[in-house]
Amino acid sequence: MKTKRKKITATVTAAITNKGRLWMLLVIGWLCTTVAMPLRAQCPAENKAFKSGEQVVYDLYFNWKFIWKKVGLASLTTNSTTFNHAPAYRMNLLSTGSKQTDFFFKMRDTLTCYITDRMEPLYFRKAAEEGKRYTVDEAWFSYKDGVSYVKQRRTYRDGTKYEMEYNDSRCIFDMLSILAQARSYDSRDYKVGDKILFPMATGRRVEEQTLIYRGKENVKANNDTTYRCLVFSFVEYKKGKEQEVITFFISDDDNHLPIRLDMYLNFGSAKAFFKSVRGNRYPMTSIVTE
């Protein structure tokens, strides 16, 4: 077994570099639900958006030579639990490709995170089977004297491990804990063109992410219902030029659920459509009635 270790102490890191994975894009879509301002230096926050038992389901589509083909499903569940004998939430994101598309590309991804009842990240794990590649990413979070620390490890199919450590004066999030906290922020603080930056642990590195608020738009979901949505862009910067990676359409209500994601990939384009939700804390008041 091979183990590589890397220790990093910094405040800003490179932008996301691996946008070809649908799981990453879908999670980023969820996490941008209501980030209305730069994230706070300390992690504790009040949960105002979800309750235990919530489950959200999405249909995933890919563009095959001008034809949109359904390629799988994604579901996100949240439940109350304990972690190290203290109250916590456990969030699970599962994305699976259909049997028809497995012939071209197999995708079986499971993401799990634990957070305190004050929205503080505790532990993150992602097991991903994508094509012939299988990896397990893990992250452990701790806090001391106003500084956030994370230890990360990626394990490959052959047992090789890659480890790194990172700390920041800001709160460091993983792909699911940022979702949990961001959903409670007040969307009334948005102004068109606002840019939001935050550090996120992905299992192997910590990356600085950029979101831009674009305005509002009505969007039809896969349940034949139209929703009033907030529109966001996730962007990258290459040679000083802004490049759109994903466009998100987020329900303009207290649930702040993504209704549609338009994803621009190196190998084509993809979409995720909201299909259903159960156990939501608030009514879906963003529904547009004729």
N, C-alpha and C positions, 0 to 999 in steps of 0.2 A: 504493500500500500504506500502510495506517495502522498506527502502532505506539503503544500506550499503555504507559507505564511507571509502576510504583508500587513504592516501597521501604518495607519495614516492619521495625521492630525491636521485638520484644515477646516475651512468654513464654506468653501465653494468648490464643486467638482464639475467634471465634464457633463454635458447634456446626454440624454439617452441615446444609445448608439445601436440598439438592436430592435428596431421597430417592426421587424418582420413577423413577430409572434402575436397571434390574435389575443392570447390571454393577457399580455401586457397592455394592449390597446384597450381591451374591454375594461380592465381594472382602472386604468387612467380615466376612462369615461365615467366610471362610478365615483372616483375620488374627487372629480371636479364639481360635484353636485352643488356646493354652496360656498366655496372658498371666496370670501368677499374682501379679504384684506391679507397682508402678510401674516403668516402664522406666528403665534405668540412664542416667546422664548421658552416659557415653561409649558409642560404638557397638560396639566389638569384642566378639564373643561366639563361643563354640564351637558348631559345628553338631553337634547330637546327634540330629536327627530324620530327615533325608532324605539321599539320595545322588543322584548324577547318573543320569539316565535315568528318573526317576519321572514317571508320567503318571496324572492323576486325571480321571475323566469324570463329569458330572452331567447329569440330565434336568431341564429347567425346565418348570414348570407355572404356568398362570394361571387364576384363577377367573372363568368367564364365566357369569354369571347362575345360580349354584348348580351349575355343571358345571365340573369341573377338566379343562382342556384342555392337552395337551403343546404348548409353544410353541417349544422349541429345545433346544440342548445347550450345555454349557460344558466346557472342558478346560483343565487346568493342567499344563504340562510344565517340568521343571527339568533343565538340562544344564551340565556343566563347560565353561568356555571361557577366554578371556583378555580383559582390558580394559586398554588402555594398557600392553600387554606384561606384565601381571601376572596371576596366576591369579585366576579369578572364576567366578561362577555366572551363568547367564542363565535367567530365568524368563519364560514366556509364558502368558498367559491369553487364551483365545479363546472368545467367546460368540456364537452365531449363532441367529437365529430360523428357524423352518421356513418352507417355501414357502407353506404354507397360511395362516400368520399374517402373512406379509409384506404381504398385502392390507390388513391393519388397521394394522400397525406394523412397519417394517423395522428390524432390529437386527443390526449387524455390528460388533463391538468387538474390538480387539486391544490387549492391555496387555503391555509388555515392560519388564523391569528387569534391571540388572546390579548385583551386589553382590560385595564381596571374599570371599575364602575365610574371613574373620573376620566375615562378616555385615554389613559396613558398606555402606550405600547409596552407589551411584556415579552411576547414571543411570536415569531412568524415562521411558517414552513410552506414551501412550495415543492410539490412533486410533479414533474412534467415529463410526459412521454410524447415527443413530437418527432414524427418520422421514425428513424432508427436511433434517435438520441434520447437518453434518459438521464435526468439530473434531479438531485434533491438540494434545495437551498434552504438554509435556516438562519435566523437572526435572533439574538438575545439582547434585550434592552435593559439599561440600568441608569441611575441618576445620582449625582453627587455634587453638592455645592453649586447648584444652578447649571450644571453641564450635563448634556445627554451623551451616553455612551452606547455603542452597539458593537457586538461581536458577530461576525458573519462566517458562514461556512457553506461551500458548494461541494457536493459529493457526486462523482461521476459513476457510471455503470461499472467501471473496472475497479472502483474503490479509491481512485485518486481524489484527494481533497485539496481545496483551495480555501485559505482562511484569511480574513482581514479584520482589522479593528479601526474604529472611526469615532471621533467625538466632535461635538458642535455646541455652541452656546445656545442655539435654537433647539427646539424639539425635533428629533429625527423620527420619521414615520416609516412604516412599511406600506405595501400597496393596499392593505385592507384597513389598518388602523387610521390612515389618513382619511379614508372614506367615512369611518365612524365619527370622527371629530368634525370634519368639514360639513357634514350634513346639518349641523346645529347652528351654523353661522347665518347671519341675517342678510338675505339677498337684497334688501332695500339699500344696502350700502354700495351696490354696483354702479359704476359709470361706464358707458361704452368706451372701450379702448383700455380699460384698466388691465394691468399685468400683475399676475400673482406668481410669486416664486416660493418654493419650499424644497427642503432636502428629503429624499426618499431612499431607503435601503431596499435593494432589489435582490439580495442574497449574495452577491459578489462584490458590489460596490455601492456607494451612496451617490445619487445623481441629483443635480439641481434641475427642477422641472419648471416650465413656464406655461401659464394659461392666460388667455386674453378673453375678456368679456365682449361679445359682439352685439347684444341686444335681445329682442324677443321675437318669437315666431310661433305660429300654430302648426302642429305636427300630428299626423295620423299614425297611430301605432298598429300592431298586428292583431289587436282585439277590436278593430273597426271603430275605434274611439279617437277623437281629436283632442289634443291637450295643448294648453297655453304653455310655452316653454321659454326658458332662458337659453341663449345660445353662447357656447364657448368654443374657443379654438385651442388645441394643444399644438405648440409650434416648436420647431428646431431652428437654430441659426447656423448656417453654413456660409463661410466666407463673408460674414456680415449681412447675409440675406435671410429674410424670414421665410420659412417653409412650413406650410400647413401639413400636419400629420393626421389629426383627427378633428372633426367637428362634432360637438355634443349638443343635444337638445334635452334640457333638464326640466322636469315638471315645476311650474311656477306655483308651488304650494308648500306646505310645511313638511311634506315627505321628501321633497327634493330627489325624486327618482329619475334616472336617465330614461328617456322615451325612445330616442334613436341615436345611434352613433354612426357617423360616416368616416371610414378609415381609409387613408391613402397609403398603400403599401408599395414596397419595391417591386413586388410581383403582381400588382393589380390593385383592386379596391374591394372593400368589404363593408357590410352594414350589420348592425345589431338592432333588432326591433323589440321593444317592450311587448311582452305577451300577457303576463298576469302578475298579480301580487296578492298575497294573503297575509294576515297578521299585521297589516300596516297600522301605525299609531294614529294617523289622522285620515279623514276622508280625502279623496282625490278631488279637491276643489278647483284644480286646474283644467278639468274637463270642459270643453267648449260645446255648448248646446246650440243647436240650430235655431 
